Amino acid sequence: MNLKNFLTGEIIGLKMEIMDSKNKNLIGIKGVVIDETKNTLAIKEDNIVKTILKKQVVLKFNYGENNIIVDGNLLIGRPEDRIKK
C-alpha cells in the first residue's frame, strides 16, 4: 500500500502510535483513532480519550500487516474532503 492510497482512506478505527511531536510528552502514546476533525485526532488509550493536533505529530499507523509513517500535516483537512482526493 502506498501513502497516497492510505491518505484517501478512512483512519478511524486504526491503531496508531505517536512517533514524534513538537510536544515531547505526546511521543509514545498508542491507541485507536476514534474520531477525526479538520485539525485533530481523538485517540483512545486505556479507556482515556486524548485529543491531539494533527500538525504537531508524526504518526505510525498499523494498517493490516503494514506500518505506515505519516506526517500529521498530510492529514490536515476535513476527513470527507481528504477521502475525495
Summary of the structure (lengths in Angstrom):
residues: 85
radius of gyration: 11.7
end to end distance: 16.4
largest distance: 33.3
contacts: 223
relative contact order: 0.26
helix: 25%
strand: 46%
